Amino acid sequence: MRRFLYSRWFFLFMAIVCLVDLIADIGESVWGWDALNFLAIAMDVIAASMACWLFIDLQLRRPKHGDHSRRG
């Protein structure tokens, strides 16, 4: 799964999710389609989950002894 996390396909999928969310939000606002609210919420959950997954993985990869090097 880590291979997918840092691939261009992960970011393409995340961009598509955000775009669908934006279109659903605009459609709901402009045309008043309440059904799009459920789609927008689902897309928000997916995008937030992907962002959290990326953040957690980056935190797990941090150096064990802090972010500072010993050079100085």
N, CA, C, O and CB atoms as a CASP TS submission, in Angstrom:
PFRMAT TS
TARGET T0000
AUTHOR 0000-0000-0000
METHOD Language model
MODEL 1
PARENT N/A
ATOM      1  N   MET     1       0.813  -1.186   0.000  1.00  0.00           N
ATOM      2  CA  MET     1       0.000   0.000   0.000  1.00  0.00           C
ATOM      3  C   MET     1       0.870   1.270   0.000  1.00  0.00           C
ATOM      4  O   MET     1       0.466   2.298  -0.543  1.00  0.00           O
ATOM      5  CB  MET     1      -0.932  -0.013   1.203  1.00  0.00           C
ATOM      6  N   ARG     2       2.039   1.195   0.598  1.00  0.00           N
ATOM      7  CA  ARG     2       2.917   2.364   0.642  1.00  0.00           C
ATOM      8  C   ARG     2       3.355   2.746  -0.764  1.00  0.00           C
ATOM      9  O   ARG     2       3.599   3.919  -1.045  1.00  0.00           O
ATOM     10  CB  ARG     2       4.145   2.091   1.530  1.00  0.00           C
ATOM     11  N   ARG     3       3.453   1.767  -1.638  1.00  0.00           N
ATOM     12  CA  ARG     3       3.825   2.028  -3.023  1.00  0.00           C
ATOM     13  C   ARG     3       2.765   2.915  -3.696  1.00  0.00           C
ATOM     14  O   ARG     3       3.098   3.827  -4.453  1.00  0.00           O
ATOM     15  CB  ARG     3       3.995   0.696  -3.800  1.00  0.00           C
ATOM     16  N   PHE     4       1.486   2.634  -3.409  1.00  0.00           N
ATOM     17  CA  PHE     4       0.390   3.442  -3.948  1.00  0.00           C
ATOM     18  C   PHE     4       0.377   4.838  -3.312  1.00  0.00           C
ATOM     19  O   PHE     4       0.074   5.826  -3.981  1.00  0.00           O
ATOM     20  CB  PHE     4      -0.962   2.736  -3.712  1.00  0.00           C
ATOM     21  N   LEU     5       0.707   4.911  -2.024  1.00  0.00           N
ATOM     22  CA  LEU     5       0.619   6.164  -1.278  1.00  0.00           C
ATOM     23  C   LEU     5       1.509   7.250  -1.874  1.00  0.00           C
ATOM     24  O   LEU     5       1.130   8.421  -1.861  1.00  0.00           O
ATOM     25  CB  LEU     5       0.996   5.931   0.171  1.00  0.00           C
ATOM     26  N   TYR     6       2.659   6.898  -2.385  1.00  0.00           N
ATOM     27  CA  TYR     6       3.579   7.898  -2.922  1.00  0.00           C
ATOM     28  C   TYR     6       3.668   7.854  -4.445  1.00  0.00           C
ATOM     29  O   TYR     6       4.652   8.304  -5.031  1.00  0.00           O
ATOM     30  CB  TYR     6       4.955   7.701  -2.328  1.00  0.00           C
ATOM     31  N   SER     7       2.646   7.315  -5.069  1.00  0.00           N
ATOM     32  CA  SER     7       2.632   7.290  -6.524  1.00  0.00           C
ATOM     33  C   SER     7       1.784   8.437  -7.067  1.00  0.00           C
ATOM     34  O   SER     7       1.019   9.066  -6.335  1.00  0.00           O
ATOM     35  CB  SER     7       2.103   5.941  -7.036  1.00  0.00           C
ATOM     36  N   ARG     8       1.932   8.687  -8.330  1.00  0.00           N
ATOM     37  CA  ARG     8       1.128   9.753  -8.938  1.00  0.00           C
ATOM     38  C   ARG     8      -0.340   9.381  -8.968  1.00  0.00           C
ATOM     39  O   ARG     8      -1.196  10.264  -9.022  1.00  0.00           O
ATOM     40  CB  ARG     8       1.616  10.054 -10.352  1.00  0.00           C
ATOM     41  N   TRP     9      -0.655   8.077  -8.935  1.00  0.00           N
ATOM     42  CA  TRP     9      -2.053   7.634  -8.983  1.00  0.00           C
ATOM     43  C   TRP     9      -2.795   8.002  -7.702  1.00  0.00           C
ATOM     44  O   TRP     9      -3.989   8.301  -7.740  1.00  0.00           O
ATOM     45  CB  TRP     9      -2.127   6.120  -9.212  1.00  0.00           C
ATOM     46  N   PHE    10      -2.094   7.980  -6.569  1.00  0.00           N
ATOM     47  CA  PHE    10      -2.704   8.404  -5.306  1.00  0.00           C
ATOM     48  C   PHE    10      -3.145   9.857  -5.402  1.00  0.00           C
ATOM     49  O   PHE    10      -4.271  10.199  -5.041  1.00  0.00           O
ATOM     50  CB  PHE    10      -1.719   8.218  -4.130  1.00  0.00           C
ATOM     51  N   PHE    11      -2.248  10.710  -5.893  1.00  0.00           N
ATOM     52  CA  PHE    11      -2.555  12.133  -5.973  1.00  0.00           C
ATOM     53  C   PHE    11      -3.577  12.419  -7.066  1.00  0.00           C
ATOM     54  O   PHE    11      -4.377  13.344  -6.927  1.00  0.00           O
ATOM     55  CB  PHE    11      -1.283  12.935  -6.225  1.00  0.00           C
ATOM     56  N   LEU    12      -3.568  11.642  -8.152  1.00  0.00           N
ATOM     57  CA  LEU    12      -4.605  11.782  -9.175  1.00  0.00           C
ATOM     58  C   LEU    12      -5.966  11.413  -8.597  1.00  0.00           C
ATOM     59  O   LEU    12      -6.944  12.130  -8.809  1.00  0.00           O
ATOM     60  CB  LEU    12      -4.285  10.902 -10.403  1.00  0.00           C
ATOM     61  N   PHE    13      -6.037  10.300  -7.870  1.00  0.00           N
ATOM     62  CA  PHE    13      -7.286   9.878  -7.255  1.00  0.00           C
ATOM     63  C   PHE    13      -7.762  10.920  -6.250  1.00  0.00           C
ATOM     64  O   PHE    13      -8.954  11.227  -6.202  1.00  0.00           O
ATOM     65  CB  PHE    13      -7.118   8.514  -6.574  1.00  0.00           C
ATOM     66  N   MET    14      -6.858  11.467  -5.453  1.00  0.00           N
ATOM     67  CA  MET    14      -7.223  12.486  -4.474  1.00  0.00           C
ATOM     68  C   MET    14      -7.720  13.757  -5.170  1.00  0.00           C
ATOM     69  O   MET    14      -8.668  14.389  -4.703  1.00  0.00           O
ATOM     70  CB  MET    14      -6.024  12.810  -3.565  1.00  0.00           C
ATOM     71  N   ALA    15      -7.091  14.128  -6.270  1.00  0.00           N
ATOM     72  CA  ALA    15      -7.531  15.300  -7.024  1.00  0.00           C
ATOM     73  C   ALA    15      -8.919  15.072  -7.624  1.00  0.00           C
ATOM     74  O   ALA    15      -9.748  15.982  -7.625  1.00  0.00           O
ATOM     75  CB  ALA    15      -6.520  15.633  -8.134  1.00  0.00           C
ATOM     76  N   ILE    16      -9.175  13.881  -8.129  1.00  0.00           N
ATOM     77  CA  ILE    16     -10.495  13.566  -8.685  1.00  0.00           C
ATOM     78  C   ILE    16     -11.556  13.617  -7.600  1.00  0.00           C
ATOM     79  O   ILE    16     -12.644  14.149  -7.819  1.00  0.00           O
ATOM     80  CB  ILE    16     -10.490  12.181  -9.354  1.00  0.00           C
ATOM     81  N   VAL    17     -11.247  13.065  -6.427  1.00  0.00           N
ATOM     82  CA  VAL    17     -12.180  13.106  -5.306  1.00  0.00           C
ATOM     83  C   VAL    17     -12.497  14.550  -4.935  1.00  0.00           C
ATOM     84  O   VAL    17     -13.660  14.895  -4.725  1.00  0.00           O
ATOM     85  CB  VAL    17     -11.603  12.354  -4.093  1.00  0.00           C
ATOM     86  N   CYS    18     -11.480  15.390  -4.853  1.00  0.00           N
ATOM     87  CA  CYS    18     -11.693  16.802  -4.513  1.00  0.00           C
ATOM     88  C   CYS    18     -12.490  17.523  -5.602  1.00  0.00           C
ATOM     89  O   CYS    18     -13.326  18.371  -5.291  1.00  0.00           O
ATOM     90  CB  CYS    18     -10.344  17.507  -4.298  1.00  0.00           C
ATOM     91  N   LEU    19     -12.244  17.199  -6.858  1.00  0.00           N
ATOM     92  CA  LEU    19     -12.979  17.810  -7.963  1.00  0.00           C
ATOM     93  C   LEU    19     -14.446  17.402  -7.937  1.00  0.00           C
ATOM     94  O   LEU    19     -15.324  18.245  -8.123  1.00  0.00           O
ATOM     95  CB  LEU    19     -12.350  17.423  -9.301  1.00  0.00           C
ATOM     96  N   VAL    20     -14.721  16.126  -7.710  1.00  0.00           N
ATOM     97  CA  VAL    20     -16.111  15.659  -7.613  1.00  0.00           C
ATOM     98  C   VAL    20     -16.798  16.338  -6.427  1.00  0.00           C
ATOM     99  O   VAL    20     -17.964  16.721  -6.521  1.00  0.00           O
ATOM    100  CB  VAL    20     -16.167  14.105  -7.462  1.00  0.00           C
ATOM    101  N   ASP    21     -16.088  16.484  -5.325  1.00  0.00           N
ATOM    102  CA  ASP    21     -16.639  17.174  -4.158  1.00  0.00           C
ATOM    103  C   ASP    21     -16.977  18.624  -4.499  1.00  0.00           C
ATOM    104  O   ASP    21     -18.046  19.112  -4.133  1.00  0.00           O
ATOM    105  CB  ASP    21     -15.647  17.120  -2.982  1.00  0.00           C
ATOM    106  N   LEU    22     -16.079  19.308  -5.191  1.00  0.00           N
ATOM    107  CA  LEU    22     -16.317  20.693  -5.586  1.00  0.00           C
ATOM    108  C   LEU    22     -17.538  20.811  -6.499  1.00  0.00           C
ATOM    109  O   LEU    22     -18.375  21.694  -6.314  1.00  0.00           O
ATOM    110  CB  LEU    22     -15.081  21.261  -6.285  1.00  0.00           C
ATOM    111  N   ILE    23     -17.632  19.926  -7.474  1.00  0.00           N
ATOM    112  CA  ILE    23     -18.769  19.945  -8.395  1.00  0.00           C
ATOM    113  C   ILE    23     -20.072  19.662  -7.652  1.00  0.00           C
ATOM    114  O   ILE    23     -21.094  20.285  -7.938  1.00  0.00           O
ATOM    115  CB  ILE    23     -18.567  18.919  -9.522  1.00  0.00           C
ATOM    116  N   ALA    24     -20.044  18.733  -6.706  1.00  0.00           N
ATOM    117  CA  ALA    24     -21.235  18.432  -5.916  1.00  0.00           C
ATOM    118  C   ALA    24     -21.634  19.627  -5.058  1.00  0.00           C
ATOM    119  O   ALA    24     -22.821  19.934  -4.938  1.00  0.00           O
ATOM    120  CB  ALA    24     -20.995  17.202  -5.031  1.00  0.00           C
ATOM    121  N   ASP    25     -20.653  20.306  -4.460  1.00  0.00           N
ATOM    122  CA  ASP    25     -20.955  21.497  -3.660  1.00  0.00           C
ATOM    123  C   ASP    25     -21.545  22.612  -4.516  1.00  0.00           C
ATOM    124  O   ASP    25     -22.509  23.263  -4.114  1.00  0.00           O
ATOM    125  CB  ASP    25     -19.692  21.996  -2.956  1.00  0.00           C
ATOM    126  N   ILE    26     -20.973  22.831  -5.684  1.00  0.00           N
ATOM    127  CA  ILE    26     -21.479  23.866  -6.580  1.00  0.00           C
ATOM    128  C   ILE    26     -22.884  23.500  -7.072  1.00  0.00           C
ATOM    129  O   ILE    26     -23.777  24.346  -7.106  1.00  0.00           O
ATOM    130  CB  ILE    26     -20.519  24.063  -7.778  1.00  0.00           C
ATOM    131  N   GLY    27     -23.067  22.244  -7.449  1.00  0.00           N
ATOM    132  CA  GLY    27     -24.380  21.792  -7.915  1.00  0.00           C
ATOM    133  C   GLY    27     -25.450  21.934  -6.849  1.00  0.00           C
ATOM    134  O   GLY    27     -26.588  22.303  -7.136  1.00  0.00           O
ATOM    135  N   GLU    28     -25.075  21.640  -5.637  1.00  0.00           N
ATOM    136  CA  GLU    28     -26.023  21.785  -4.530  1.00  0.00           C
ATOM    137  C   GLU    28     -26.366  23.253  -4.302  1.00  0.00           C
ATOM    138  O   GLU    28     -27.521  23.595  -4.048  1.00  0.00           O
ATOM    139  CB  GLU    28     -25.448  21.169  -3.243  1.00  0.00           C
ATOM    140  N   SER    29     -25.374  24.105  -4.391  1.00  0.00           N
ATOM    141  CA  SER    29     -25.587  25.536  -4.158  1.00  0.00           C
ATOM    142  C   SER    29     -26.373  26.182  -5.292  1.00  0.00           C
ATOM    143  O   SER    29     -27.286  26.969  -5.041  1.00  0.00           O
ATOM    144  CB  SER    29     -24.249  26.247  -3.989  1.00  0.00           C
ATOM    145  N   VAL    30     -26.028  25.860  -6.536  1.00  0.00           N
ATOM    146  CA  VAL    30     -26.637  26.512  -7.693  1.00  0.00           C
ATOM    147  C   VAL    30     -28.032  25.971  -7.986  1.00  0.00           C
ATOM    148  O   VAL    30     -28.981  26.736  -8.158  1.00  0.00           O
ATOM    149  CB  VAL    30     -25.753  26.339  -8.914  1.00  0.00           C
ATOM    150  N   TRP    31     -28.147  24.645  -8.040  1.00  0.00           N
ATOM    151  CA  TRP    31     -29.409  24.044  -8.448  1.00  0.00           C
ATOM    152  C   TRP    31     -30.272  23.569  -7.280  1.00  0.00           C
ATOM    153  O   TRP    31     -31.430  23.199  -7.472  1.00  0.00           O
ATOM    154  CB  TRP    31     -29.138  22.895  -9.359  1.00  0.00           C
ATOM    155  N   GLY    32     -29.711  23.581  -6.077  1.00  0.00           N
ATOM    156  CA  GLY    32     -30.485  23.177  -4.912  1.00  0.00           C
ATOM    157  C   GLY    32     -30.758  21.690  -4.826  1.00  0.00           C
ATOM    158  O   GLY    32     -31.746  21.273  -4.223  1.00  0.00           O
ATOM    159  N   TRP    33     -29.896  20.890  -5.420  1.00  0.00           N
ATOM    160  CA  TRP    33     -30.078  19.440  -5.380  1.00  0.00           C
ATOM    161  C   TRP    33     -29.571  18.915  -4.045  1.00  0.00           C
ATOM    162  O   TRP    33     -28.364  18.822  -3.825  1.00  0.00           O
ATOM    163  CB  TRP    33     -29.341  18.747  -6.563  1.00  0.00           C
ATOM    164  N   ASP    34     -30.483  18.576  -3.168  1.00  0.00           N
ATOM    165  CA  ASP    34     -30.103  18.103  -1.841  1.00  0.00           C
ATOM    166  C   ASP    34     -29.411  16.746  -1.875  1.00  0.00           C
ATOM    167  O   ASP    34     -28.623  16.433  -0.983  1.00  0.00           O
ATOM    168  CB  ASP    34     -31.320  18.025  -0.958  1.00  0.00           C
ATOM    169  N   ALA    35     -29.694  15.942  -2.886  1.00  0.00           N
ATOM    170  CA  ALA    35     -29.068  14.619  -2.992  1.00  0.00           C
ATOM    171  C   ALA    35     -27.554  14.740  -3.170  1.00  0.00           C
ATOM    172  O   ALA    35     -26.809  13.834  -2.797  1.00  0.00           O
ATOM    173  CB  ALA    35     -29.675  13.831  -4.166  1.00  0.00           C
ATOM    174  N   LEU    36     -27.100  15.860  -3.741  1.00  0.00           N
ATOM    175  CA  LEU    36     -25.666  16.049  -3.931  1.00  0.00           C
ATOM    176  C   LEU    36     -24.947  16.260  -2.608  1.00  0.00           C
ATOM    177  O   LEU    36     -23.732  16.078  -2.528  1.00  0.00           O
ATOM    178  CB  LEU    36     -25.409  17.229  -4.852  1.00  0.00           C
ATOM    179  N   ASN    37     -25.674  16.637  -1.581  1.00  0.00           N
ATOM    180  CA  ASN    37     -25.052  16.823  -0.270  1.00  0.00           C
ATOM    181  C   ASN    37     -24.459  15.512   0.241  1.00  0.00           C
ATOM    182  O   ASN    37     -23.376  15.517   0.826  1.00  0.00           O
ATOM    183  CB  ASN    37     -26.076  17.371   0.738  1.00  0.00           C
ATOM    184  N   PHE    38     -25.146  14.393   0.034  1.00  0.00           N
ATOM    185  CA  PHE    38     -24.633  13.085   0.458  1.00  0.00           C
ATOM    186  C   PHE    38     -23.361  12.724  -0.302  1.00  0.00           C
ATOM    187  O   PHE    38     -22.420  12.176   0.272  1.00  0.00           O
ATOM    188  CB  PHE    38     -25.697  11.997   0.248  1.00  0.00           C
ATOM    189  N   LEU    39     -23.340  13.036  -1.598  1.00  0.00           N
ATOM    190  CA  LEU    39     -22.138  12.781  -2.401  1.00  0.00           C
ATOM    191  C   LEU    39     -20.980  13.658  -1.912  1.00  0.00           C
ATOM    192  O   LEU    39     -19.843  13.198  -1.808  1.00  0.00           O
ATOM    193  CB  LEU    39     -22.420  13.046  -3.908  1.00  0.00           C
ATOM    194  N   ALA    40     -21.281  14.914  -1.618  1.00  0.00           N
ATOM    195  CA  ALA    40     -20.243  15.835  -1.148  1.00  0.00           C
ATOM    196  C   ALA    40     -19.673  15.376   0.191  1.00  0.00           C
ATOM    197  O   ALA    40     -18.462  15.442   0.404  1.00  0.00           O
ATOM    198  CB  ALA    40     -20.806  17.260  -1.021  1.00  0.00           C
ATOM    199  N   ILE    41     -20.528  14.916   1.086  1.00  0.00           N
ATOM    200  CA  ILE    41     -20.057  14.423   2.382  1.00  0.00           C
ATOM    201  C   ILE    41     -19.176  13.195   2.197  1.00  0.00           C
ATOM    202  O   ILE    41     -18.135  13.076   2.842  1.00  0.00           O
ATOM    203  CB  ILE    41     -21.247  14.091   3.302  1.00  0.00           C
ATOM    204  N   ALA    42     -19.580  12.293   1.330  1.00  0.00           N
ATOM    205  CA  ALA    42     -18.782  11.088   1.070  1.00  0.00           C
ATOM    206  C   ALA    42     -17.408  11.452   0.495  1.00  0.00           C
ATOM    207  O   ALA    42     -16.394  10.875   0.888  1.00  0.00           O
ATOM    208  CB  ALA    42     -19.530  10.147   0.098  1.00  0.00           C
ATOM    209  N   MET    43     -17.383  12.403  -0.428  1.00  0.00           N
ATOM    210  CA  MET    43     -16.108  12.825  -1.011  1.00  0.00           C
ATOM    211  C   MET    43     -15.227  13.512   0.032  1.00  0.00           C
ATOM    212  O   MET    43     -14.008  13.345   0.023  1.00  0.00           O
ATOM    213  CB  MET    43     -16.350  13.768  -2.200  1.00  0.00           C
ATOM    214  N   ASP    44     -15.844  14.285   0.933  1.00  0.00           N
ATOM    215  CA  ASP    44     -15.070  14.911   2.017  1.00  0.00           C
ATOM    216  C   ASP    44     -14.441  13.866   2.924  1.00  0.00           C
ATOM    217  O   ASP    44     -13.286  14.000   3.327  1.00  0.00           O
ATOM    218  CB  ASP    44     -15.961  15.842   2.842  1.00  0.00           C
ATOM    219  N   VAL    45     -15.195  12.835   3.241  1.00  0.00           N
ATOM    220  CA  VAL    45     -14.679  11.761   4.102  1.00  0.00           C
ATOM    221  C   VAL    45     -13.512  11.050   3.421  1.00  0.00           C
ATOM    222  O   VAL    45     -12.497  10.770   4.058  1.00  0.00           O
ATOM    223  CB  VAL    45     -15.799  10.746   4.444  1.00  0.00           C
ATOM    224  N   ILE    46     -13.656  10.758   2.131  1.00  0.00           N
ATOM    225  CA  ILE    46     -12.585  10.079   1.394  1.00  0.00           C
ATOM    226  C   ILE    46     -11.334  10.955   1.334  1.00  0.00           C
ATOM    227  O   ILE    46     -10.231  10.477   1.595  1.00  0.00           O
ATOM    228  CB  ILE    46     -13.053   9.720  -0.034  1.00  0.00           C
ATOM    229  N   ALA    47     -11.501  12.238   0.992  1.00  0.00           N
ATOM    230  CA  ALA    47     -10.341  13.141   0.889  1.00  0.00           C
ATOM    231  C   ALA    47      -9.663  13.321   2.249  1.00  0.00           C
ATOM    232  O   ALA    47      -8.435  13.327   2.330  1.00  0.00           O
ATOM    233  CB  ALA    47     -10.775  14.517   0.331  1.00  0.00           C
ATOM    234  N   ALA    48     -10.447  13.468   3.309  1.00  0.00           N
ATOM    235  CA  ALA    48      -9.860  13.620   4.644  1.00  0.00           C
ATOM    236  C   ALA    48      -9.133  12.352   5.071  1.00  0.00           C
ATOM    237  O   ALA    48      -8.072  12.427   5.690  1.00  0.00           O
ATOM    238  CB  ALA    48     -10.945  13.970   5.670  1.00  0.00           C
ATOM    239  N   SER    49      -9.686  11.198   4.749  1.00  0.00           N
ATOM    240  CA  SER    49      -9.037   9.932   5.083  1.00  0.00           C
ATOM    241  C   SER    49      -7.710   9.782   4.354  1.00  0.00           C
ATOM    242  O   SER    49      -6.725   9.330   4.938  1.00  0.00           O
ATOM    243  CB  SER    49      -9.953   8.760   4.745  1.00  0.00           C
ATOM    244  N   MET    50      -7.682  10.157   3.084  1.00  0.00           N
ATOM    245  CA  MET    50      -6.445  10.062   2.317  1.00  0.00           C
ATOM    246  C   MET    50      -5.389  11.011   2.863  1.00  0.00           C
ATOM    247  O   MET    50      -4.217  10.648   2.955  1.00  0.00           O
ATOM    248  CB  MET    50      -6.708  10.361   0.843  1.00  0.00           C
ATOM    249  N   ALA    51      -5.794  12.225   3.226  1.00  0.00           N
ATOM    250  CA  ALA    51      -4.849  13.194   3.788  1.00  0.00           C
ATOM    251  C   ALA    51      -4.313  12.706   5.137  1.00  0.00           C
ATOM    252  O   ALA    51      -3.123  12.847   5.418  1.00  0.00           O
ATOM    253  CB  ALA    51      -5.523  14.576   3.948  1.00  0.00           C
ATOM    254  N   CYS    52      -5.181  12.137   5.966  1.00  0.00           N
ATOM    255  CA  CYS    52      -4.739  11.599   7.262  1.00  0.00           C
ATOM    256  C   CYS    52      -3.792  10.426   7.072  1.00  0.00           C
ATOM    257  O   CYS    52      -2.804  10.301   7.795  1.00  0.00           O
ATOM    258  CB  CYS    52      -5.946  11.165   8.106  1.00  0.00           C
ATOM    259  N   TRP    53      -4.082   9.574   6.116  1.00  0.00           N
ATOM    260  CA  TRP    53      -3.223   8.427   5.818  1.00  0.00           C
ATOM    261  C   TRP    53      -1.826   8.914   5.431  1.00  0.00           C
ATOM    262  O   TRP    53      -0.825   8.381   5.911  1.00  0.00           O
ATOM    263  CB  TRP    53      -3.833   7.561   4.681  1.00  0.00           C
ATOM    264  N   LEU    54      -1.759   9.910   4.576  1.00  0.00           N
ATOM    265  CA  LEU    54      -0.475  10.452   4.151  1.00  0.00           C
ATOM    266  C   LEU    54       0.260  11.095   5.326  1.00  0.00           C
ATOM    267  O   LEU    54       1.464  10.894   5.480  1.00  0.00           O
ATOM    268  CB  LEU    54      -0.674  11.472   3.025  1.00  0.00           C
ATOM    269  N   PHE    55      -0.447  11.867   6.155  1.00  0.00           N
ATOM    270  CA  PHE    55       0.161  12.516   7.308  1.00  0.00           C
ATOM    271  C   PHE    55       0.704  11.493   8.304  1.00  0.00           C
ATOM    272  O   PHE    55       1.826  11.635   8.792  1.00  0.00           O
ATOM    273  CB  PHE    55      -0.853  13.426   7.993  1.00  0.00           C
ATOM    274  N   ILE    56      -0.077  10.478   8.602  1.00  0.00           N
ATOM    275  CA  ILE    56       0.355   9.448   9.562  1.00  0.00           C
ATOM    276  C   ILE    56       1.585   8.717   9.038  1.00  0.00           C
ATOM    277  O   ILE    56       2.517   8.452   9.797  1.00  0.00           O
ATOM    278  CB  ILE    56      -0.788   8.439   9.836  1.00  0.00           C
ATOM    279  N   ASP    57       1.596   8.393   7.762  1.00  0.00           N
ATOM    280  CA  ASP    57       2.745   7.689   7.202  1.00  0.00           C
ATOM    281  C   ASP    57       3.990   8.571   7.241  1.00  0.00           C
ATOM    282  O   ASP    57       5.085   8.085   7.525  1.00  0.00           O
ATOM    283  CB  ASP    57       2.454   7.245   5.761  1.00  0.00           C
ATOM    284  N   LEU    58       3.832   9.853   6.961  1.00  0.00           N
ATOM    285  CA  LEU    58       4.985  10.752   7.047  1.00  0.00           C
ATOM    286  C   LEU    58       5.486  10.880   8.483  1.00  0.00           C
ATOM    287  O   LEU    58       6.694  10.971   8.704  1.00  0.00           O
ATOM    288  CB  LEU    58       4.623  12.134   6.495  1.00  0.00           C
ATOM    289  N   GLN    59       4.588  10.890   9.455  1.00  0.00           N
ATOM    290  CA  GLN    59       5.003  10.957  10.854  1.00  0.00           C
ATOM    291  C   GLN    59       5.735   9.688  11.276  1.00  0.00           C
ATOM    292  O   GLN    59       6.678   9.754  12.065  1.00  0.00           O
ATOM    293  CB  GLN    59       3.792  11.186  11.756  1.00  0.00           C
ATOM    294  N   LEU    60       5.322   8.554  10.770  1.00  0.00           N
ATOM    295  CA  LEU    60       5.986   7.296  11.115  1.00  0.00           C
ATOM    296  C   LEU    60       7.383   7.210  10.504  1.00  0.00           C
ATOM    297  O   LEU    60       8.229   6.471  11.009  1.00  0.00           O
ATOM    298  CB  LEU    60       5.142   6.110  10.651  1.00  0.00           C
ATOM    299  N   ARG    61       7.633   7.938   9.448  1.00  0.00           N
ATOM    300  CA  ARG    61       8.939   7.925   8.785  1.00  0.00           C
ATOM    301  C   ARG    61       9.920   8.929   9.369  1.00  0.00           C
ATOM    302  O   ARG    61      11.069   8.972   8.930  1.00  0.00           O
ATOM    303  CB  ARG    61       8.767   8.199   7.320  1.00  0.00           C
ATOM    304  N   ARG    62       9.517   9.729  10.333  1.00  0.00           N
ATOM    305  CA  ARG    62      10.401  10.732  10.933  1.00  0.00           C
ATOM    306  C   ARG    62      11.600  10.054  11.593  1.00  0.00           C
ATOM    307  O   ARG    62      11.502   8.912  12.042  1.00  0.00           O
ATOM    308  CB  ARG    62       9.633  11.589  11.966  1.00  0.00           C
ATOM    309  N   PRO    63      12.727  10.758  11.649  1.00  0.00           N
ATOM    310  CA  PRO    63      13.890  10.202  12.349  1.00  0.00           C
ATOM    311  C   PRO    63      13.571   9.973  13.827  1.00  0.00           C
ATOM    312  O   PRO    63      12.815  10.734  14.431  1.00  0.00           O
ATOM    313  CB  PRO    63      15.107  11.142  12.206  1.00  0.00           C
ATOM    314  N   LYS    64      14.147   8.928  14.399  1.00  0.00           N
ATOM    315  CA  LYS    64      13.853   8.569  15.786  1.00  0.00           C
ATOM    316  C   LYS    64      14.376   9.595  16.778  1.00  0.00           C
ATOM    317  O   LYS    64      13.795   9.758  17.851  1.00  0.00           O
ATOM    318  CB  LYS    64      14.441   7.217  16.104  1.00  0.00           C
ATOM    319  N   HIS    65      15.452  10.285  16.450  1.00  0.00           N
ATOM    320  CA  HIS    65      16.082  11.209  17.390  1.00  0.00           C
ATOM    321  C   HIS    65      15.792  12.663  17.034  1.00  0.00           C
ATOM    322  O   HIS    65      16.635  13.531  17.260  1.00  0.00           O
ATOM    323  CB  HIS    65      17.585  10.976  17.426  1.00  0.00           C
ATOM    324  N   GLY    66      14.650  12.932  16.498  1.00  0.00           N
ATOM    325  CA  GLY    66      14.270  14.304  16.183  1.00  0.00           C
ATOM    326  C   GLY    66      14.604  14.691  14.765  1.00  0.00           C
ATOM    327  O   GLY    66      15.150  13.900  13.995  1.00  0.00           O
ATOM    328  N   ASP    67      14.272  15.906  14.437  1.00  0.00           N
ATOM    329  CA  ASP    67      14.450  16.395  13.086  1.00  0.00           C
ATOM    330  C   ASP    67      15.783  17.105  12.867  1.00  0.00           C
ATOM    331  O   ASP    67      16.074  17.521  11.746  1.00  0.00           O
ATOM    332  CB  ASP    67      13.334  17.316  12.745  1.00  0.00           C
ATOM    333  N   HIS    68      16.592  17.250  13.905  1.00  0.00           N
ATOM    334  CA  HIS    68      17.835  18.003  13.810  1.00  0.00           C
ATOM    335  C   HIS    68      19.024  17.074  13.515  1.00  0.00           C
ATOM    336  O   HIS    68      19.120  15.966  14.043  1.00  0.00           O
ATOM    337  CB  HIS    68      18.079  18.785  15.109  1.00  0.00           C
ATOM    338  N   SER    69      19.906  17.558  12.670  1.00  0.00           N
ATOM    339  CA  SER    69      21.099  16.765  12.390  1.00  0.00           C
ATOM    340  C   SER    69      22.152  17.063  13.452  1.00  0.00           C
ATOM    341  O   SER    69      22.029  18.045  14.183  1.00  0.00           O
ATOM    342  CB  SER    69      21.650  17.063  10.963  1.00  0.00           C
ATOM    343  N   ARG    70      23.169  16.238  13.544  1.00  0.00           N
ATOM    344  CA  ARG    70      24.216  16.405  14.553  1.00  0.00           C
ATOM    345  C   ARG    70      25.281  17.386  14.095  1.00  0.00           C
ATOM    346  O   ARG    70      26.118  17.824  14.884  1.00  0.00           O
ATOM    347  CB  ARG    70      24.856  15.064  14.879  1.00  0.00           C
ATOM    348  N   ARG    71      25.242  17.731  12.799  1.00  0.00           N
ATOM    349  CA  ARG    71      26.223  18.690  12.296  1.00  0.00           C
ATOM    350  C   ARG    71      25.911  20.066  12.852  1.00  0.00           C
ATOM    351  O   ARG    71      24.742  20.385  13.070  1.00  0.00           O
ATOM    352  CB  ARG    71      26.235  18.717  10.747  1.00  0.00           C
ATOM    353  N   GLY    72      26.884  20.859  13.078  1.00  0.00           N
ATOM    354  CA  GLY    72      26.570  22.173  13.572  1.00  0.00           C
ATOM    355  C   GLY    72      27.736  23.008  13.667  1.00  0.00           C
ATOM    356  O   GLY    72      27.635  24.166  14.074  1.00  0.00           O
TER
END
